[in-house]
Amino acid sequence: TKPYARSPHAQTLPDAALVKTGRGIDTMCRFHAPDPGRWDNEAVIRSAGRDDFEAIARLYAQLNVDDPPVSGPAHIEVFEQILDRDGLDIVLLELDGEVLGATYLNVIPNLSRGGRPYAVIENVVIAAHRRGEKLGRRLMDATLDRAWVAGCYKAMLQTGSRTPSTHAYYRACGFADDAKVAYLARPPD
């Protein structure tokens, strides 16, 4: 199983819930038996592997259009560090062989809350040409499932978006926008 499952609070999943990844390790993934018509059955939720760098780079170009492109040896090195580090998972949604969405799940060990870890979710993106098809909801449900399976007592995210539909999406996924106040510090220039 994924190394972050070592938390004493992690849930055990049946073998059928384990998915083989391109990294040669088993990673936990819970697939819901969807209500008829809720999702198509061809979408795959999986952890990123080394061969997914270019697809993720294309998605990230849509995430923060003002950011420099995700490319080159330095970015590949960071990507490999993410893949190799315990508690980090880039969760992908793939449909018909095309990676259409990604989230970046960070499961962080914690001494408070009975030693239960917590999750921070970053870099949530669905391919622009497929937005509005409920793929983002499916991807976030799977990302949260992974956090809960890892024993997390909470999952949080931040968004810089001022778009009302983005906030409505996060609320529909179960996030409360009134539970805590977020503060952000940046290094001095």
PyRosetta script that sets phi, psi and omega in degrees:
from pyrosetta import init, pose_from_sequence

init()
pose = pose_from_sequence("TKPYARSPHAQTLPDAALVKTGRGIDTMCRFHAPDPGRWDNEAVIRSAGRDDFEAIARLYAQLNVDDPPVSGPAHIEVFEQILDRDGLDIVLLELDGEVLGATYLNVIPNLSRGGRPYAVIENVVIAAHRRGEKLGRRLMDATLDRAWVAGCYKAMLQTGSRTPSTHAYYRACGFADDAKVAYLARPPD")
pose.set_psi(1, 166.2)
pose.set_omega(1, 178.5)
pose.set_phi(2, -60.2)
pose.set_psi(2, 138.5)
pose.set_omega(2, -175.3)
pose.set_phi(3, -55.1)
pose.set_psi(3, -28.6)
pose.set_omega(3, -178.6)
pose.set_phi(4, -68.9)
pose.set_psi(4, -7.0)
pose.set_omega(4, 178.5)
pose.set_phi(5, -75.8)
pose.set_psi(5, -0.6)
pose.set_omega(5, -179.0)
pose.set_phi(6, -72.1)
pose.set_psi(6, -10.7)
pose.set_omega(6, 178.0)
pose.set_phi(7, -55.1)
pose.set_psi(7, 137.0)
pose.set_omega(7, 177.8)
pose.set_phi(8, -63.0)
pose.set_psi(8, -13.5)
pose.set_omega(8, -179.2)
pose.set_phi(9, -96.2)
pose.set_psi(9, -2.1)
pose.set_omega(9, -178.7)
pose.set_phi(10, -66.4)
pose.set_psi(10, 145.4)
pose.set_omega(10, 178.1)
pose.set_phi(11, -86.2)
pose.set_psi(11, 154.7)
pose.set_omega(11, 175.7)
pose.set_phi(12, -98.9)
pose.set_psi(12, 132.8)
pose.set_omega(12, 178.2)
pose.set_phi(13, -107.9)
pose.set_psi(13, 151.2)
pose.set_omega(13, 175.4)
pose.set_phi(14, -65.5)
pose.set_psi(14, 159.4)
pose.set_omega(14, -178.9)
pose.set_phi(15, -55.1)
pose.set_psi(15, -31.8)
pose.set_omega(15, -179.2)
pose.set_phi(16, -63.1)
pose.set_psi(16, -17.9)
pose.set_omega(16, -178.7)
pose.set_phi(17, -91.4)
pose.set_psi(17, 1.1)
pose.set_omega(17, 178.3)
pose.set_phi(18, -92.5)
pose.set_psi(18, 137.0)
pose.set_omega(18, -177.8)
pose.set_phi(19, -121.4)
pose.set_psi(19, 133.8)
pose.set_omega(19, 177.9)
pose.set_phi(20, -79.8)
pose.set_psi(20, 132.5)
pose.set_omega(20, 179.4)
pose.set_phi(21, -106.6)
pose.set_psi(21, 170.5)
pose.set_omega(21, 176.8)
pose.set_phi(22, -66.3)
pose.set_psi(22, -12.3)
pose.set_omega(22, -179.3)
pose.set_phi(23, -84.0)
pose.set_psi(23, -2.9)
pose.set_omega(23, 178.9)
pose.set_phi(24, 79.6)
pose.set_psi(24, 13.7)
pose.set_omega(24, 175.5)
pose.set_phi(25, -124.2)
pose.set_psi(25, 158.1)
pose.set_omega(25, 175.9)
pose.set_phi(26, -83.5)
pose.set_psi(26, 139.1)
pose.set_omega(26, 176.4)
pose.set_phi(27, -125.2)
pose.set_psi(27, 144.1)
pose.set_omega(27, -177.5)
pose.set_phi(28, -75.2)
pose.set_psi(28, 137.6)
pose.set_omega(28, 175.6)
pose.set_phi(29, -154.5)
pose.set_psi(29, 120.8)
pose.set_omega(29, 179.3)
pose.set_phi(30, -98.2)
pose.set_psi(30, 125.1)
pose.set_omega(30, 177.6)
pose.set_phi(31, -105.7)
pose.set_psi(31, 123.0)
pose.set_omega(31, 177.0)
pose.set_phi(32, -75.0)
pose.set_psi(32, 148.6)
pose.set_omega(32, 168.1)
pose.set_phi(33, -82.1)
pose.set_psi(33, 100.3)
pose.set_omega(33, -172.0)
pose.set_phi(34, -69.5)
pose.set_psi(34, 153.5)
pose.set_omega(34, 171.8)
pose.set_phi(35, -65.4)
pose.set_psi(35, 146.7)
pose.set_omega(35, 178.8)
pose.set_phi(36, -53.8)
pose.set_psi(36, 129.7)
pose.set_omega(36, 178.6)
pose.set_phi(37, 83.9)
pose.set_psi(37, -8.8)
pose.set_omega(37, -177.9)
pose.set_phi(38, -69.3)
pose.set_psi(38, -47.6)
pose.set_omega(38, 176.1)
pose.set_phi(39, -134.9)
pose.set_psi(39, 159.7)
pose.set_omega(39, 168.4)
pose.set_phi(40, -77.3)
pose.set_psi(40, 159.3)
pose.set_omega(40, -176.5)
pose.set_phi(41, -92.5)
pose.set_psi(41, 3.3)
pose.set_omega(41, -176.4)
pose.set_phi(42, -92.2)
pose.set_psi(42, -14.2)
pose.set_omega(42, -178.7)
pose.set_phi(43, -73.0)
pose.set_psi(43, 140.8)
pose.set_omega(43, 179.0)
pose.set_phi(44, -119.4)
pose.set_psi(44, 131.8)
pose.set_omega(44, 172.8)
pose.set_phi(45, -104.9)
pose.set_psi(45, 126.5)
pose.set_omega(45, -177.6)
pose.set_phi(46, -153.5)
pose.set_psi(46, 164.9)
pose.set_omega(46, 174.0)
pose.set_phi(47, -79.0)
pose.set_psi(47, 146.8)
pose.set_omega(47, 177.1)
pose.set_phi(48, -66.4)
pose.set_psi(48, 147.5)
pose.set_omega(48, 172.9)
pose.set_phi(49, -121.1)
pose.set_psi(49, 176.6)
pose.set_omega(49, -175.7)
pose.set_phi(50, -58.8)
pose.set_psi(50, -29.2)
pose.set_omega(50, -179.2)
pose.set_phi(51, -78.2)
pose.set_psi(51, -1.5)
pose.set_omega(51, -175.2)
pose.set_phi(52, -96.1)
pose.set_psi(52, 1.8)
pose.set_omega(52, -174.8)
pose.set_phi(53, -54.9)
pose.set_psi(53, -50.2)
pose.set_omega(53, -176.4)
pose.set_phi(54, -62.9)
pose.set_psi(54, -41.5)
pose.set_omega(54, 179.4)
pose.set_phi(55, -64.0)
pose.set_psi(55, -41.4)
pose.set_omega(55, 178.6)
pose.set_phi(56, -67.3)
pose.set_psi(56, -40.7)
pose.set_omega(56, 178.0)
pose.set_phi(57, -58.9)
pose.set_psi(57, -40.9)
pose.set_omega(57, 178.1)
pose.set_phi(58, -63.4)
pose.set_psi(58, -42.0)
pose.set_omega(58, 177.9)
pose.set_phi(59, -65.3)
pose.set_psi(59, -43.8)
pose.set_omega(59, -178.2)
pose.set_phi(60, -64.4)
pose.set_psi(60, -25.7)
pose.set_omega(60, 175.3)
pose.set_phi(61, -64.2)
pose.set_psi(61, -25.7)
pose.set_omega(61, 177.6)
pose.set_phi(62, -88.7)
pose.set_psi(62, -18.1)
pose.set_omega(62, -176.3)
pose.set_phi(63, -73.8)
pose.set_psi(63, -54.5)
pose.set_omega(63, 179.8)
pose.set_phi(64, -128.7)
pose.set_psi(64, 91.1)
pose.set_omega(64, -172.1)
pose.set_phi(65, -64.5)
pose.set_psi(65, -19.5)
pose.set_omega(65, 179.1)
pose.set_phi(66, -87.6)
pose.set_psi(66, -9.5)
pose.set_omega(66, 178.9)
pose.set_phi(67, -73.2)
pose.set_psi(67, 151.7)
pose.set_omega(67, 172.2)
pose.set_phi(68, -64.1)
pose.set_psi(68, 155.5)
pose.set_omega(68, -179.0)
pose.set_phi(69, -60.3)
pose.set_psi(69, 146.5)
pose.set_omega(69, 173.8)
pose.set_phi(70, -85.6)
pose.set_psi(70, 100.6)
pose.set_omega(70, -178.4)
pose.set_phi(71, -163.7)
pose.set_psi(71, 163.4)
pose.set_omega(71, 174.7)
pose.set_phi(72, 90.4)
pose.set_psi(72, 170.9)
pose.set_omega(72, -174.7)
pose.set_phi(73, -59.4)
pose.set_psi(73, -37.8)
pose.set_omega(73, -178.3)
pose.set_phi(74, -64.6)
pose.set_psi(74, -43.1)
pose.set_omega(74, 178.4)
pose.set_phi(75, -68.6)
pose.set_psi(75, -38.0)
pose.set_omega(75, 177.8)
pose.set_phi(76, -63.1)
pose.set_psi(76, -39.3)
pose.set_omega(76, 178.1)
pose.set_phi(77, -62.7)
pose.set_psi(77, -43.2)
pose.set_omega(77, 177.9)
pose.set_phi(78, -63.9)
pose.set_psi(78, -43.7)
pose.set_omega(78, 178.6)
pose.set_phi(79, -57.1)
pose.set_psi(79, -45.1)
pose.set_omega(79, 179.6)
pose.set_phi(80, -66.4)
pose.set_psi(80, -34.3)
pose.set_omega(80, 175.6)
pose.set_phi(81, -63.5)
pose.set_psi(81, -41.4)
pose.set_omega(81, 178.2)
pose.set_phi(82, -61.6)
pose.set_psi(82, -46.0)
pose.set_omega(82, -178.3)
pose.set_phi(83, -62.5)
pose.set_psi(83, -34.2)
pose.set_omega(83, -174.6)
pose.set_phi(84, -88.5)
pose.set_psi(84, -13.8)
pose.set_omega(84, -172.5)
pose.set_phi(85, -90.1)
pose.set_psi(85, 134.6)
pose.set_omega(85, 175.5)
pose.set_phi(86, -58.4)
pose.set_psi(86, 138.8)
pose.set_omega(86, 173.6)
pose.set_phi(87, 86.9)
pose.set_psi(87, -4.0)
pose.set_omega(87, 179.4)
pose.set_phi(88, -112.8)
pose.set_psi(88, 138.2)
pose.set_omega(88, -177.7)
pose.set_phi(89, -151.2)
pose.set_psi(89, 123.5)
pose.set_omega(89, 169.1)
pose.set_phi(90, -92.4)
pose.set_psi(90, 112.4)
pose.set_omega(90, -176.4)
pose.set_phi(91, -93.7)
pose.set_psi(91, 128.1)
pose.set_omega(91, -176.7)
pose.set_phi(92, -114.0)
pose.set_psi(92, 149.0)
pose.set_omega(92, 169.3)
pose.set_phi(93, -112.9)
pose.set_psi(93, 123.7)
pose.set_omega(93, -178.0)
pose.set_phi(94, -122.2)
pose.set_psi(94, 135.5)
pose.set_omega(94, 179.5)
pose.set_phi(95, -135.9)
pose.set_psi(95, 127.0)
pose.set_omega(95, -178.6)
pose.set_phi(96, 52.1)
pose.set_psi(96, 40.1)
pose.set_omega(96, 176.8)
pose.set_phi(97, 80.1)
pose.set_psi(97, 1.5)
pose.set_omega(97, -179.5)
pose.set_phi(98, -111.2)
pose.set_psi(98, 129.2)
pose.set_omega(98, 175.8)
pose.set_phi(99, -75.1)
pose.set_psi(99, 117.0)
pose.set_omega(99, -174.8)
pose.set_phi(100, -112.4)
pose.set_psi(100, -8.9)
pose.set_omega(100, -178.5)
pose.set_phi(101, -159.8)
pose.set_psi(101, 157.2)
pose.set_omega(101, 179.5)
pose.set_phi(102, -150.7)
pose.set_psi(102, 147.8)
pose.set_omega(102, 166.1)
pose.set_phi(103, -133.2)
pose.set_psi(103, 158.3)
pose.set_omega(103, 178.9)
pose.set_phi(104, -118.9)
pose.set_psi(104, 105.2)
pose.set_omega(104, -175.8)
pose.set_phi(105, -96.3)
pose.set_psi(105, 124.6)
pose.set_omega(105, 176.7)
pose.set_phi(106, -115.0)
pose.set_psi(106, 115.1)
pose.set_omega(106, 176.7)
pose.set_phi(107, -100.9)
pose.set_psi(107, 118.2)
pose.set_omega(107, -169.7)
pose.set_phi(108, -113.4)
pose.set_psi(108, 122.8)
pose.set_omega(108, 176.4)
pose.set_phi(109, -60.0)
pose.set_psi(109, 154.6)
pose.set_omega(109, -171.5)
pose.set_phi(110, -150.4)
pose.set_psi(110, 138.0)
pose.set_omega(110, 177.3)
pose.set_phi(111, -87.1)
pose.set_psi(111, -28.9)
pose.set_omega(111, 179.1)
pose.set_phi(112, -84.6)
pose.set_psi(112, -178.2)
pose.set_omega(112, 178.8)
pose.set_phi(113, 56.0)
pose.set_psi(113, 41.1)
pose.set_omega(113, 178.0)
pose.set_phi(114, 69.0)
pose.set_psi(114, 21.1)
pose.set_omega(114, -179.4)
pose.set_phi(115, 79.3)
pose.set_psi(115, 10.9)
pose.set_omega(115, -179.9)
pose.set_phi(116, -79.4)
pose.set_psi(116, 137.5)
pose.set_omega(116, 178.4)
pose.set_phi(117, -71.9)
pose.set_psi(117, 169.1)
pose.set_omega(117, 171.6)
pose.set_phi(118, -129.9)
pose.set_psi(118, 163.8)
pose.set_omega(118, -176.2)
pose.set_phi(119, -119.0)
pose.set_psi(119, 143.1)
pose.set_omega(119, 170.2)
pose.set_phi(120, -120.9)
pose.set_psi(120, 128.5)
pose.set_omega(120, -179.1)
pose.set_phi(121, -111.0)
pose.set_psi(121, 128.3)
pose.set_omega(121, -178.0)
pose.set_phi(122, -129.3)
pose.set_psi(122, 170.5)
pose.set_omega(122, 169.6)
pose.set_phi(123, 49.5)
pose.set_psi(123, 53.6)
pose.set_omega(123, 178.2)
pose.set_phi(124, -83.0)
pose.set_psi(124, 119.8)
pose.set_omega(124, -177.8)
pose.set_phi(125, -150.3)
pose.set_psi(125, 138.6)
pose.set_omega(125, 171.3)
pose.set_phi(126, -120.2)
pose.set_psi(126, 140.1)
pose.set_omega(126, 179.2)
pose.set_phi(127, -52.5)
pose.set_psi(127, 132.9)
pose.set_omega(127, -174.0)
pose.set_phi(128, -54.2)
pose.set_psi(128, -38.9)
pose.set_omega(128, -176.6)
pose.set_phi(129, -74.7)
pose.set_psi(129, -4.3)
pose.set_omega(129, 179.8)
pose.set_phi(130, -121.6)
pose.set_psi(130, 9.7)
pose.set_omega(130, 178.4)
pose.set_phi(131, -70.3)
pose.set_psi(131, 152.1)
pose.set_omega(131, -179.7)
pose.set_phi(132, 88.0)
pose.set_psi(132, 4.0)
pose.set_omega(132, -179.0)
pose.set_phi(133, -104.8)
pose.set_psi(133, 11.4)
pose.set_omega(133, -179.7)
pose.set_phi(134, 71.4)
pose.set_psi(134, 11.9)
pose.set_omega(134, 177.0)
pose.set_phi(135, -68.2)
pose.set_psi(135, -36.6)
pose.set_omega(135, 178.8)
pose.set_phi(136, -62.6)
pose.set_psi(136, -38.3)
pose.set_omega(136, 178.8)
pose.set_phi(137, -66.1)
pose.set_psi(137, -42.3)
pose.set_omega(137, 179.1)
pose.set_phi(138, -63.5)
pose.set_psi(138, -42.7)
pose.set_omega(138, 179.6)
pose.set_phi(139, -65.0)
pose.set_psi(139, -43.2)
pose.set_omega(139, -179.8)
pose.set_phi(140, -67.7)
pose.set_psi(140, -38.6)
pose.set_omega(140, 176.2)
pose.set_phi(141, -57.6)
pose.set_psi(141, -44.5)
pose.set_omega(141, -179.5)
pose.set_phi(142, -68.1)
pose.set_psi(142, -37.2)
pose.set_omega(142, 178.4)
pose.set_phi(143, -65.2)
pose.set_psi(143, -45.5)
pose.set_omega(143, 177.7)
pose.set_phi(144, -64.7)
pose.set_psi(144, -38.6)
pose.set_omega(144, 175.9)
pose.set_phi(145, -56.0)
pose.set_psi(145, -43.1)
pose.set_omega(145, 179.7)
pose.set_phi(146, -64.0)
pose.set_psi(146, -38.3)
pose.set_omega(146, 177.3)
pose.set_phi(147, -64.7)
pose.set_psi(147, -43.5)
pose.set_omega(147, -178.6)
pose.set_phi(148, -67.7)
pose.set_psi(148, -40.7)
pose.set_omega(148, 178.2)
pose.set_phi(149, -62.4)
pose.set_psi(149, -34.6)
pose.set_omega(149, 178.4)
pose.set_phi(150, -74.3)
pose.set_psi(150, -3.8)
pose.set_omega(150, 177.0)
pose.set_phi(151, 90.6)
pose.set_psi(151, 11.1)
pose.set_omega(151, -178.2)
pose.set_phi(152, -62.9)
pose.set_psi(152, 140.1)
pose.set_omega(152, 177.2)
pose.set_phi(153, -88.9)
pose.set_psi(153, -14.9)
pose.set_omega(153, 175.3)
pose.set_phi(154, -158.2)
pose.set_psi(154, 160.4)
pose.set_omega(154, 172.1)
pose.set_phi(155, -131.6)
pose.set_psi(155, 138.1)
pose.set_omega(155, -179.3)
pose.set_phi(156, -135.2)
pose.set_psi(156, 158.6)
pose.set_omega(156, 174.2)
pose.set_phi(157, -151.8)
pose.set_psi(157, 163.3)
pose.set_omega(157, 174.8)
pose.set_phi(158, -127.3)
pose.set_psi(158, 152.8)
pose.set_omega(158, 173.7)
pose.set_phi(159, -136.2)
pose.set_psi(159, 142.0)
pose.set_omega(159, 174.1)
pose.set_phi(160, -93.9)
pose.set_psi(160, -0.1)
pose.set_omega(160, -177.7)
pose.set_phi(161, -69.8)
pose.set_psi(161, 141.0)
pose.set_omega(161, 173.4)
pose.set_phi(162, -105.5)
pose.set_psi(162, 5.2)
pose.set_omega(162, -177.7)
pose.set_phi(163, -76.6)
pose.set_psi(163, 121.6)
pose.set_omega(163, -178.6)
pose.set_phi(164, -55.2)
pose.set_psi(164, -36.0)
pose.set_omega(164, -178.3)
pose.set_phi(165, -67.3)
pose.set_psi(165, -30.5)
pose.set_omega(165, 177.0)
pose.set_phi(166, -65.6)
pose.set_psi(166, -44.6)
pose.set_omega(166, 179.0)
pose.set_phi(167, -66.8)
pose.set_psi(167, -37.7)
pose.set_omega(167, 177.6)
pose.set_phi(168, -63.9)
pose.set_psi(168, -39.3)
pose.set_omega(168, 177.9)
pose.set_phi(169, -60.6)
pose.set_psi(169, -48.9)
pose.set_omega(169, -178.7)
pose.set_phi(170, -64.2)
pose.set_psi(170, -39.0)
pose.set_omega(170, 176.6)
pose.set_phi(171, -63.9)
pose.set_psi(171, -41.0)
pose.set_omega(171, 179.2)
pose.set_phi(172, -65.0)
pose.set_psi(172, -25.8)
pose.set_omega(172, 177.7)
pose.set_phi(173, -82.6)
pose.set_psi(173, -2.7)
pose.set_omega(173, 175.9)
pose.set_phi(174, 105.0)
pose.set_psi(174, 4.5)
pose.set_omega(174, 178.5)
pose.set_phi(175, -85.8)
pose.set_psi(175, 135.9)
pose.set_omega(175, 176.7)
pose.set_phi(176, -97.4)
pose.set_psi(176, 134.5)
pose.set_omega(176, 179.7)
pose.set_phi(177, -95.3)
pose.set_psi(177, 7.0)
pose.set_omega(177, -179.1)
pose.set_phi(178, -124.1)
pose.set_psi(178, 12.8)
pose.set_omega(178, -175.7)
pose.set_phi(179, -81.5)
pose.set_psi(179, -35.6)
pose.set_omega(179, -177.9)
pose.set_phi(180, -145.9)
pose.set_psi(180, 166.1)
pose.set_omega(180, 174.4)
pose.set_phi(181, -107.8)
pose.set_psi(181, 131.4)
pose.set_omega(181, 178.8)
pose.set_phi(182, -98.8)
pose.set_psi(182, 138.9)
pose.set_omega(182, 173.5)
pose.set_phi(183, -121.3)
pose.set_psi(183, 143.6)
pose.set_omega(183, -176.3)
pose.set_phi(184, -127.9)
pose.set_psi(184, 128.1)
pose.set_omega(184, 174.0)
pose.set_phi(185, -115.8)
pose.set_psi(185, 144.9)
pose.set_omega(185, 177.4)
pose.set_phi(186, -124.3)
pose.set_psi(186, 151.7)
pose.set_omega(186, 179.2)
pose.set_phi(187, -65.1)
pose.set_psi(187, 149.6)
pose.set_omega(187, 177.8)
pose.set_phi(188, -65.7)
pose.set_psi(188, 149.5)
pose.set_omega(188, 179.5)
pose.set_phi(189, -67.9)
pose.dump_pdb("model.pdb")
